[in-house]
């Protein structure tokens, strides 16, 4: 199952998770970055400033309920 972890950028420059929302839409053309952010702002924007919200897409194994996050990577200018 695809889900989105929503985070809030706090005033110290860090971030905190504020919630996870599962994707339930069947029509892939309706799933855009803007629609996901709007959804998060509607749900979590009452608690925090909506401009400070971001999300990452994760996969949740429905049997084990484990969350699989994308592997972060960095590219240095030298590698470019």
C-alpha positions in Angstrom: 0.0 0.0 0.0 1.2 3.5 -0.8 1.1 6.1 1.9 2.5 9.6 2.6 4.4 10.6 5.7 3.8 14.3 6.4 6.4 16.3 8.2 6.4 19.8 9.7 9.5 22.0 9.5 9.9 23.4 13.1 11.3 26.7 14.1 14.7 25.2 15.1 15.3 24.0 11.5 14.4 20.4 12.2 11.4 18.5 11.3 8.8 16.4 13.0 6.4 13.8 11.7 2.8 14.9 12.0 1.0 12.0 10.4 0.7 9.3 7.8 -2.1 9.1 5.2 -2.7 6.1 3.0 -3.4 6.6 -0.7 -6.9 5.3 -1.5 -7.6 6.9 -4.9 -7.9 4.5 -7.7 -7.3 6.9 -10.6 -3.6 7.6 -11.0 -4.1 10.8 -13.0 -5.7 12.4 -9.9 -2.6 11.7 -7.8 -0.3 14.7 -8.1 2.2 16.3 -5.7 -0.2 19.3 -5.4 -3.2 17.1 -4.6 -1.2 15.3 -1.9 0.0 18.5 -0.3 -3.6 19.9 -0.4 -4.8 16.8 1.3 -2.1 17.1 4.0 -2.9 20.8 4.5 -6.6 20.1 4.9 -5.9 17.4 7.6 -2.8 18.8 9.4 -2.8 22.5 8.4 -5.0 23.4 11.4 -2.2 22.3 13.7 0.8 23.9 11.9 1.5 26.5 9.2 0.6 24.8 6.0 3.6 26.3 4.2 5.9 24.3 6.5 4.5 20.9 5.6 6.2 18.4 3.3 5.7 14.7 2.6 7.6 11.6 1.4 5.9 8.7 -0.3 6.4 5.3 1.5 5.2 1.8 1.0 3.5 -0.2 3.7 3.5 -4.0 3.6 0.0 -4.9 4.5 0.9 -8.2 6.1 3.8 -7.2 8.3 2.7 -3.5 8.5 6.4 -2.5 8.0 7.0 0.9 6.4 9.6 1.1 3.6 11.0 4.5 3.0 13.0 5.5 -0.1 16.8 5.2 0.3 18.2 8.7 0.6 21.1 9.6 -1.7 23.4 12.5 -2.1 25.4 13.6 -5.2 28.3 15.9 -4.8 29.2 18.5 -7.3 32.4 16.6 -8.0 30.2 13.6 -9.2 28.2 15.8 -11.5 
